[in-house]
Amino acid sequence: MAYLWGKLPRKTADIILYITNSLVFFFLDILDYTMCIIYRYIDEFLEGKPTPCYCGTQNKTEDYEKTNTGISDTLFGRKNVIRELGMIGKTQRKYAEESMKTRSNDLEKTRWSDCRCVSCVSWMKNGGDKKLHVVVKDPSKGHQNLDNASTENVIFLHGFMSSSYIWTETIFPELDSSKYRLFAIDLLGFGSSPKPRDCLYTLNDHLEMVEKSVIREFDLNSFHLVAHSMGCIIALALAAKYPNSLKSITLVAPPYFLTSEEEDPSEIALKRLAYKSVWPPLLFGSAFMTWYEHLGRCVCFVLCRHHRTWERLLKFVTRKRKPSFLVMDLFRHTHHSAWHTMHNVICGGAKMMDPCLEILRLVGARVSVVQGSRDQVVPVECSNNIKVKVPDAEVKIITDANHNTVIMGREKQFAAELELIWDSVTNAKG
């Protein structure tokens, strides 16, 4: 009897949470559908034609699949009470189907709800081929007698709604500047890199831009990879494409889930990383921005469109000349780039991780994994899952560290761990 009484409060809490979740997300379903209609007419009024969205169809059309490979099914399969009840009208459905056919057509490079300040559109003025913003720390510039052939190339990739700052402001100052040539990239659609509106931000789009902007631009024949969170997916794809050039790969909090025959990998990633729950707050935020296309656009309109105002306000409140890069990075993207990257890379990329890991296992690549024990963004099991696919991978769980403090707050230690990995690979091959 005492055991039953002990379980009662937990069951009651679960029931309350379930009811709260149902009510909150039912309301958000309706609100997102309402904003879909509102944005449709505003876009048509301000830009001459409505912006395509994914609300009116739950399946890709054949024409769309032929012309847009790498598009995640999660963009089309997100359940919404309005769609489930068949309340979406014929006019709206026809509009959505037409949107699917014309999405790849040339569009304005920015839309009215995106920021058009100098820093956000500077990449448009360069002309020619678009390239990513890359921060290079080259040891040869500070060491006259250094043999460039002996330096190690290291490519750093950041996570979702982040930028190269997470590396340049934390790890770069702690690394031996005489031994390594460091490349920190702002991924496509984030930071100071291009944010084209006519791009669907697939895994292949990101991969091609990294190749063009770093590997081919600097003629890299060999390199180490270091990636955080979402960047791990792009890093694995890059490593699998260049296994003979890869010297080591370090994955920090990789969002990798073991797949099953019963469920699509993209659906697994969506449900695990953006589960519809009001608690904890981080999970609710992920669910809100991942499931609701138009509500997410509202958030980006308020925060990203007016990021200069928020930065000035933050400077005034904190009395600092420069706001934290963690705050600035939250605003340095468009809704279009973040929305598609979330689905097409984080969810859609889940299908590619198994074959990429298999390639690394076969070539015997040096794979290291690091994650914080208190990570609330990516479950800790993800790191251990890597070892299931690559038994020789080294997995290290940092006690009491979360998704960001696994890097920040332990910069010297993390930099020392990286140098130990790189040196061990060099010594082993030497």
C-alpha positions as CSV (number, residue, x, y, z in Angstrom):
1,M,0.0,0.0,0.0
2,A,2.8,2.4,0.9
3,Y,4.4,1.7,-2.5
4,L,1.2,2.6,-4.3
5,W,0.8,5.8,-2.3
6,G,4.4,6.7,-3.2
7,K,3.8,6.3,-7.0
8,L,0.5,8.3,-6.9
9,P,2.2,11.8,-6.9
10,R,4.3,10.9,-9.9
11,K,1.3,9.5,-11.8
12,T,-0.6,12.7,-10.9
13,A,2.2,14.9,-12.2
14,D,2.4,12.8,-15.4
15,I,-1.3,13.3,-16.0
16,I,-1.1,17.0,-15.4
17,L,1.8,17.3,-17.8
18,Y,0.0,15.3,-20.4
19,I,-3.1,17.5,-20.2
20,T,-1.0,20.7,-20.2
21,N,1.0,19.5,-23.2
22,S,-2.2,18.6,-25.1
23,L,-3.8,22.0,-24.5
24,V,-0.7,24.1,-25.2
25,F,0.2,22.3,-28.5
26,F,-3.4,22.3,-29.6
27,F,-3.5,26.0,-29.2
28,L,-0.1,26.4,-31.0
29,D,-1.5,24.2,-33.9
30,I,-4.4,26.6,-34.4
31,L,-2.2,29.7,-34.0
32,D,0.4,28.4,-36.5
33,Y,-2.4,27.8,-39.1
34,T,-3.7,31.3,-38.4
35,M,-0.3,32.8,-38.9
36,C,0.1,30.8,-42.2
37,I,-2.9,32.7,-43.6
38,I,-1.8,36.0,-42.3
39,Y,1.8,35.7,-43.7
40,R,0.4,34.6,-47.0
41,Y,-1.5,37.8,-47.5
42,I,1.2,40.0,-46.0
43,D,3.9,38.4,-48.3
44,E,1.6,38.8,-51.3
45,F,1.0,42.5,-50.5
46,L,4.6,43.4,-49.8
47,E,6.4,41.1,-52.3
48,G,3.9,40.5,-55.0
49,K,3.5,36.8,-54.3
50,P,3.1,34.6,-51.2
51,T,6.1,32.8,-49.7
52,P,6.0,29.0,-50.2
53,C,5.4,27.0,-47.0
54,Y,4.9,23.3,-46.1
55,C,1.4,23.5,-44.5
56,G,-0.8,22.3,-47.3
57,T,0.6,18.9,-48.0
58,Q,1.9,16.1,-46.0
59,N,3.7,14.3,-48.8
60,K,6.2,15.4,-51.4
61,T,5.0,15.7,-54.9
62,E,6.9,13.6,-57.6
63,D,8.1,16.7,-59.4
64,Y,9.3,18.2,-56.1
65,E,11.3,15.0,-55.2
66,K,13.0,15.0,-58.7
67,T,14.2,18.5,-58.4
68,N,14.9,18.7,-54.6
69,T,16.9,15.8,-53.3
70,G,18.0,15.8,-49.7
71,I,14.7,17.3,-48.4
72,S,13.7,15.8,-45.1
73,D,10.3,14.1,-44.8
74,T,9.8,15.8,-41.4
75,L,9.1,19.0,-43.3
76,F,6.0,17.4,-44.7
77,G,5.0,14.9,-42.0
78,R,4.6,17.3,-39.0
79,K,1.2,16.6,-37.5
80,N,-1.1,19.5,-36.9
81,V,-4.6,19.3,-35.6
82,I,-5.9,21.5,-38.4
83,R,-4.5,19.2,-41.1
84,E,-5.6,16.1,-39.2
85,L,-9.2,17.4,-39.0
86,G,-9.1,18.2,-42.7
87,M,-9.8,21.9,-42.0
88,I,-7.3,23.2,-44.5
89,G,-9.2,24.6,-47.4
90,K,-9.0,23.7,-51.0
91,T,-7.6,27.2,-51.9
92,Q,-4.9,26.8,-49.2
93,R,-4.0,23.3,-50.3
94,K,-3.8,24.4,-54.0
95,Y,-1.5,27.3,-52.9
96,A,0.7,24.9,-51.0
97,E,1.0,22.4,-53.8
98,E,1.9,25.2,-56.2
99,S,4.5,26.4,-53.7
100,M,6.1,22.9,-53.8
101,K,6.6,23.2,-57.5
102,T,8.0,26.8,-57.5
103,R,10.1,26.7,-54.3
104,S,13.3,26.4,-56.2
105,N,12.6,29.2,-58.5
106,D,14.6,32.4,-58.2
107,L,13.3,34.5,-55.2
108,E,14.3,37.7,-53.7
109,K,17.4,37.2,-51.6
110,T,15.8,38.7,-48.5
111,R,12.2,39.0,-47.5
112,W,10.5,41.8,-45.7
113,S,10.7,39.9,-42.3
114,D,14.5,39.4,-42.6
115,C,17.1,41.9,-41.4
116,R,18.7,44.0,-44.1
117,C,21.4,45.7,-42.1
118,V,24.9,46.1,-43.6
119,S,26.4,43.1,-41.7
120,C,23.5,40.8,-42.7
121,V,23.5,41.5,-46.4
122,S,27.2,42.3,-46.9
123,W,27.8,38.9,-48.7
124,M,25.4,40.0,-51.5
125,K,27.7,42.8,-52.5
126,N,30.8,40.7,-53.1
127,G,29.6,39.4,-56.4
128,G,30.7,36.1,-58.1
129,D,30.5,32.8,-56.3
130,K,29.2,32.9,-52.7
131,K,31.6,31.6,-50.1
132,L,31.4,31.0,-46.4
133,H,32.9,33.3,-43.8
134,V,36.0,31.5,-42.7
135,V,38.3,32.7,-39.8
136,V,41.9,31.4,-40.4
137,K,44.6,31.3,-37.8
138,D,47.7,30.6,-39.8
139,P,51.0,29.9,-37.9
140,S,53.2,30.8,-40.9
141,K,52.2,34.4,-40.6
142,G,53.8,34.7,-37.1
143,H,56.7,32.3,-37.6
144,Q,59.2,33.2,-40.4
145,N,61.2,29.9,-40.3
146,L,58.1,27.6,-40.0
147,D,57.8,24.8,-42.6
148,N,54.2,24.9,-43.9
149,A,54.4,21.3,-44.8
150,S,54.7,20.3,-41.2
151,T,51.7,22.2,-40.0
152,E,48.4,20.4,-39.2
153,N,45.2,21.7,-40.7
154,V,42.2,21.7,-38.4
155,I,38.6,22.5,-39.5
156,F,36.1,23.6,-36.8
157,L,32.3,23.4,-37.4
158,H,29.8,24.9,-35.1
159,G,26.3,23.8,-34.0
160,F,22.8,25.0,-34.7
161,M,22.2,28.8,-34.2
162,S,25.8,29.3,-33.4
163,S,28.9,30.5,-35.3
164,S,32.7,30.4,-35.6
165,Y,32.8,32.5,-32.4
166,I,32.3,29.4,-30.3
167,W,35.8,28.3,-31.4
168,T,37.6,31.6,-32.1
169,E,36.6,33.1,-28.7
170,T,37.3,30.1,-26.6
171,I,39.6,27.4,-28.1
172,F,41.8,29.2,-30.6
173,P,43.7,31.3,-28.0
174,E,44.5,28.1,-26.1
175,L,46.0,26.1,-29.0
176,D,49.7,26.1,-30.0
177,S,49.8,28.7,-32.8
178,S,53.1,27.3,-34.2
179,K,51.8,23.8,-35.0
180,Y,48.3,24.2,-36.4
181,R,46.6,26.1,-39.1
182,L,43.0,26.6,-37.8
183,F,39.9,27.1,-39.8
184,A,36.7,28.2,-38.1
185,I,33.6,28.4,-40.4
186,D,30.3,30.2,-40.2
187,L,28.1,27.5,-41.8
188,L,25.7,28.5,-44.6
189,G,22.9,30.6,-43.3
190,F,24.5,31.5,-40.0
191,G,26.9,34.1,-38.6
192,S,28.5,36.2,-41.3
193,S,28.1,33.6,-44.1
194,P,25.6,33.9,-47.0
195,K,21.9,33.3,-46.2
196,P,20.4,32.9,-49.6
197,R,16.6,32.6,-49.8
198,D,16.7,30.4,-52.9
199,C,18.6,27.6,-51.0
200,L,17.0,24.7,-49.2
201,Y,20.0,24.2,-46.8
202,T,20.3,20.5,-47.3
203,L,23.2,18.5,-45.9
204,N,24.7,18.5,-49.4
205,D,24.3,22.3,-49.7
206,H,26.3,22.7,-46.4
207,L,28.9,20.1,-47.5
208,E,29.5,21.7,-50.9
209,M,30.0,25.1,-49.3
210,V,32.5,23.8,-46.8
211,E,34.4,22.1,-49.7
212,K,34.4,25.2,-51.9
213,S,35.2,27.7,-49.1
214,V,37.9,25.7,-47.2
215,I,39.1,22.5,-48.8
216,R,39.4,23.7,-52.4
217,E,40.0,27.3,-51.5
218,F,43.1,26.5,-49.3
219,D,44.0,23.3,-51.2
220,L,43.9,21.1,-48.1
221,N,45.3,17.6,-48.7
222,S,44.8,16.5,-45.1
223,F,43.0,17.8,-42.1
224,H,41.6,17.1,-38.6
225,L,37.9,17.8,-37.9
226,V,36.3,19.2,-34.8
227,A,32.6,19.7,-34.6
228,H,29.9,20.6,-32.1
229,S,26.3,19.4,-32.1
230,M,24.7,19.8,-35.5
231,G,28.1,20.4,-37.0
232,C,28.9,16.8,-36.2
233,I,26.5,15.7,-38.9
234,I,28.2,17.8,-41.5
235,A,31.7,16.8,-40.2
236,L,30.8,13.1,-40.6
237,A,29.6,13.6,-44.1
238,L,32.8,15.5,-44.9
239,A,35.0,12.8,-43.3
240,A,33.2,10.0,-45.2
241,K,33.7,11.9,-48.5
242,Y,37.4,12.5,-47.8
243,P,38.5,9.4,-45.7
244,N,42.0,9.4,-47.1
245,S,42.5,13.1,-46.2
246,L,41.0,12.8,-42.7
247,K,43.5,12.5,-39.9
248,S,41.1,12.6,-37.0
249,I,37.5,13.6,-36.1
250,T,36.4,14.9,-32.8
251,L,32.6,15.0,-32.2
252,V,31.3,17.2,-29.4
253,A,27.7,16.2,-28.4
254,P,26.8,14.5,-31.7
255,P,23.0,14.1,-32.2
256,Y,23.2,10.4,-33.3
257,F,20.4,7.9,-32.6
258,L,20.5,4.2,-33.3
259,T,18.1,3.4,-36.1
260,S,15.5,0.7,-36.4
261,E,13.6,-1.0,-39.3
262,E,10.3,0.1,-37.9
263,E,10.9,3.8,-37.8
264,D,12.5,6.3,-40.1
265,P,15.8,7.9,-38.8
266,S,14.5,11.4,-39.5
267,E,11.4,10.8,-37.4
268,I,13.5,9.4,-34.6
269,A,15.6,12.5,-34.5
270,L,12.6,14.8,-34.7
271,K,10.9,13.1,-31.8
272,R,14.0,12.8,-29.6
273,L,15.4,16.3,-30.2
274,A,12.1,18.2,-30.5
275,Y,9.6,16.2,-28.4
276,K,6.4,18.1,-27.8
277,S,6.6,18.9,-24.2
278,V,6.3,22.1,-22.2
279,W,9.0,20.9,-19.8
280,P,12.0,21.3,-19.6
281,P,12.1,24.8,-21.2
282,L,14.9,23.9,-23.6
283,L,12.9,21.0,-25.0
284,F,9.8,23.2,-25.4
285,G,11.8,25.8,-27.3
286,S,13.2,23.1,-29.6
287,A,9.7,21.8,-30.2
288,F,8.2,25.2,-30.8
289,M,10.8,26.2,-33.4
290,T,10.9,22.8,-35.1
291,W,7.2,22.0,-35.4
292,Y,5.7,25.4,-36.1
293,E,7.0,27.0,-39.3
294,H,5.1,30.3,-39.0
295,L,5.3,30.8,-35.3
296,G,9.1,30.3,-35.7
297,R,9.0,33.0,-38.3
298,C,7.3,35.3,-35.8
299,V,10.1,34.7,-33.3
300,C,12.8,35.4,-35.9
301,F,11.0,38.5,-37.0
302,V,11.0,39.8,-33.4
303,L,14.6,38.7,-32.6
304,C,16.6,38.4,-35.8
305,R,15.0,41.2,-37.8
306,H,15.7,43.6,-35.0
307,H,18.9,42.2,-33.6
308,R,20.7,45.5,-33.7
309,T,18.1,46.9,-31.3
310,W,18.4,44.0,-28.9
311,E,22.2,44.2,-29.0
312,R,22.1,47.9,-28.1
313,L,19.7,47.2,-25.3
314,L,21.9,44.4,-24.0
315,K,24.9,46.7,-24.1
316,F,23.0,49.3,-22.1
317,V,21.7,46.8,-19.5
318,T,25.0,44.9,-19.0
319,R,27.2,48.0,-19.4
320,K,29.4,46.0,-21.8
321,R,30.8,47.3,-25.0
322,K,30.2,44.0,-26.7
323,P,27.5,41.5,-25.9
324,S,28.3,37.8,-25.4
325,F,28.8,36.0,-28.7
326,L,26.3,33.4,-27.5
327,V,23.6,36.0,-27.5
328,M,24.6,37.5,-30.8
329,D,24.7,34.2,-32.5
330,L,21.1,33.5,-31.6
331,F,20.1,36.4,-33.9
332,R,22.5,35.9,-36.8
333,H,20.4,33.8,-39.2
334,T,17.1,34.0,-41.1
335,H,14.1,31.9,-40.3
336,H,14.4,30.3,-43.8
337,S,18.0,29.2,-43.1
338,A,17.4,28.0,-39.6
339,W,14.1,26.2,-40.4
340,H,15.5,24.2,-43.4
341,T,18.8,23.5,-41.7
342,M,17.0,22.1,-38.7
343,H,14.9,19.7,-40.8
344,N,17.2,18.9,-43.7
345,V,20.4,18.6,-41.7
346,I,19.6,17.6,-38.2
347,C,16.6,15.4,-39.0
348,G,17.2,14.5,-42.6
349,G,20.9,14.0,-42.0
350,A,20.1,11.3,-39.5
351,K,19.7,8.9,-42.5
352,M,23.3,9.5,-43.6
353,M,25.1,9.0,-40.3
354,D,25.1,5.2,-40.3
355,P,26.8,4.9,-43.7
356,C,29.2,7.7,-42.8
357,L,30.2,6.0,-39.6
358,E,30.6,2.7,-41.4
359,I,33.1,4.3,-43.8
360,L,35.1,5.6,-40.8
361,R,35.0,2.2,-39.1
362,L,36.3,0.5,-42.3
363,V,39.2,2.9,-42.8
364,G,40.1,2.9,-39.1
365,A,39.7,6.6,-38.6
366,R,40.6,8.1,-35.3
367,V,37.1,9.0,-33.8
368,S,36.8,10.8,-30.5
369,V,33.6,11.8,-28.8
370,V,33.1,14.3,-26.0
371,Q,29.8,15.3,-24.2
372,G,28.6,16.8,-21.0
373,S,26.7,14.6,-18.5
374,R,24.1,17.3,-18.0
375,D,23.4,18.0,-21.7
376,Q,19.7,18.8,-22.0
377,V,19.9,19.4,-25.8
378,V,21.4,16.2,-27.0
379,P,20.8,13.0,-24.9
380,V,24.1,11.6,-23.5
381,E,23.1,8.2,-25.0
382,C,24.0,9.7,-28.4
383,S,27.7,9.7,-27.7
384,N,27.6,6.1,-26.5
385,N,25.7,5.2,-29.7
386,I,28.7,6.3,-31.7
387,K,30.8,3.6,-30.0
388,V,28.2,1.0,-31.0
389,K,28.8,1.8,-34.7
390,V,32.6,2.5,-34.3
391,P,33.9,0.2,-31.5
392,D,37.3,1.9,-31.6
393,A,35.9,5.3,-30.9
394,E,37.0,7.0,-27.7
395,V,34.0,8.4,-25.7
396,K,34.5,10.8,-22.8
397,I,31.6,12.1,-20.7
398,I,32.5,15.3,-18.8
399,T,30.8,15.4,-15.4
400,D,28.4,18.3,-14.7
401,A,29.0,19.9,-18.1
402,N,26.1,20.8,-20.3
403,H,25.7,21.3,-24.1
404,N,27.9,24.5,-24.1
405,T,30.0,24.2,-21.0
406,V,31.5,21.0,-22.4
407,I,33.6,23.5,-24.4
408,M,33.3,26.8,-22.5
409,G,34.6,27.0,-19.0
410,R,37.1,24.3,-19.7
411,E,38.9,25.8,-22.7
412,K,42.5,24.9,-21.7
413,Q,41.6,21.4,-20.8
414,F,39.6,20.9,-24.0
415,A,42.4,22.4,-26.1
416,A,45.0,20.1,-24.5
417,E,42.7,17.1,-25.2
418,L,42.6,18.1,-28.9
419,E,46.3,18.6,-29.2
420,L,46.8,15.2,-27.6
421,I,44.6,13.6,-30.2
422,W,46.3,15.4,-33.1
423,D,49.8,14.6,-31.9
424,S,49.0,11.0,-31.3
425,V,47.8,10.6,-34.9
426,T,50.9,12.3,-36.2
427,N,53.3,10.3,-34.1
428,A,51.5,7.0,-35.0
429,K,51.9,7.7,-38.7
430,G,55.4,9.0,-38.3
